[in-house]
Amino acid sequence: MRRYELMLLLRPDLEDDKLQSAVEKVTRAIVNDGGSLSKVSPWGKRRLAYEIGHFREASYFLIHFDIEPAAVREIERGMLLSEEILRHLVTVIEDRPTLPEDEQMAAVPPPRALGDEETEAETDDAPDAVPDGDEDDVEPAAEAAGA
C-alpha cells in the first residue's frame, strides 16, 4: 500500500448536506477499493486563482489515505464523472526513512572553513605550483626597485 493525499475542489453553491455526501462518495470509493482513510480535513471556501466553470470560489477538502497504486486510477475516474467536483489532485506522499542520529551525522560531510579549497592533489604532497602569469609580474617590479 502507498500513502496518498487528495485535494478536492467542490462547487461552492452546494448545500452542506450535498457537500458532505460528495465527500462521502469519494471516501466510500477509497474504502471499497481496499484503501484506508487517515484524515479528512475540510478547508472551507476559498477564492480560486482563476475561474473554473463560472465559479470564482470552491469548497476545499484534503484527504489522506492508503491504497494500492492500481486502484487510484479507478477512483480518479469516478471523480471526473462527478458534477460536484470542480477539480481534484492526487499526489503520493513519500515516506523518507529516518536514520538514527549517529548515521545522520556520518552521512553529512563536515563543514569547510572559508577559503579552505584543498584538493586531493594538494593533500598528497604535490609540488607547489605557481599560477600562470605571476612570474612576469614579479621580475619587472624587482628590476624597477633595483635600478
N, C-alpha and C positions, 0 to 999 in steps of 0.2 A: 504494500500500500504506500501511496505517496501523499504528502500533505499539500493541499491547495488553498488558495484564497480566491474568493469570488466577490467582485464588486457589481452590485445590481443598481441600475438607474431605472426607477419606475415612474410612470406617469404621475404628475403632481395633482391631477384632477380626480384621482381615485379616493374614495372614502376609506376610512380606516379599516373597516372590515374587509373590503376588496383588496386593500394593500396587504393586509395580513394573509389573506387567502392566496395571493400571488406568491408571497414569500414561502408559505407553507407548501405550495405546489412544487417549488424548486427544492426545498429541503426534503420533501417526501420522495422526489425523484432520486435524490442523492442516496437516501437510506434504502430505497427499493433496489438500487443498483449495487448494493453491498457496501456502501460508504458509511461513515460515522461523522456526525457533526461535532465540532469542537466549540464553536462560538458563532452566534448570530447577533450582530450589533446594528441596530438602527441608527443612522447618522442624521436623519431628518431631512427636511427640504433644503436644497442648496441651489444657488444660481449656477446655470451652465455657462461654460465659456463660449459656446455657440448654440444656436437654435437647433433643436432636434425635433422634427415632426411638429413644427409650430409651437413648441414648448420652450420657454426660457428657464424653467426650473425643473428639478426632478427630485424624487424621494430616493435617498441613498440607503443601501443596506450592504454591510460587509459580512461575509460568511466564510468561516474557516472550516475545512472538512478534510477527511482522509478517505481515499478511494483508489481503486486500481486505475492506472492510466487509460486503459481501453474504454472505460465507462464514461470518461469525461466527454467524449465526442457526442454520445447519445444525450447527455444532459444539456450540452450546448445546443443541440438541435431542437430540443424542447423549448429552450429559452428563446430561440429565434422565431418559433411559431407563436409565442405568446404575445398578445396585443398589449398587455400591461407593461411589459419590459421594453424600455427605450433602448438601452444599451447594457451590455454585460462584458466583464473581463475576467477570465480565469487565469491565474498565474500560479506557478509552482513555488512553494516555499521550500527552499533548500536548507536542510539542517546541516550546519557545519559541525564537524566533530570537535569536541572540546578536548584539548590536550591537558595533561597535568601541568601545573605551573612550572616545574623544572624543565619539562620538554619544551614549553613555550619559550622560555628564556634561552634554551640551547638553539632553538630554531632562528632566533633573531641575532644577526651579527652585531658585535659590539660597535658603538658609535665611534666615528673617527673624528679626530680633532681638526679644526680648520687649518688648511694649509698642509695637512698630512696626506701627501699624494704619492706614497711609496708604491712601487710596482714590485712584482716578484723578481724582476731582473735586478733591481736595486738592492733588494734584501739578500740576494745570493752572491754578495761581494763582487758585483760587476764593477769594472773600472769607471771612474768618474768621467762623464762625457761633457765636453764644452759645447754649449749651444752654438749653432752656426751664426756667424756674423759678429760674435763678441770679440774675436781675436783682433780684427781690423780696428775696432773702436778703441782698444787699449793702446796699441802701438803709437798711433799719431798723438795721443794725449801725452804719452811718456816722452816722445821726441820734442813736443812743444814745450814741455816743462824743463827739459834739459838744454834747450837751445838758447 
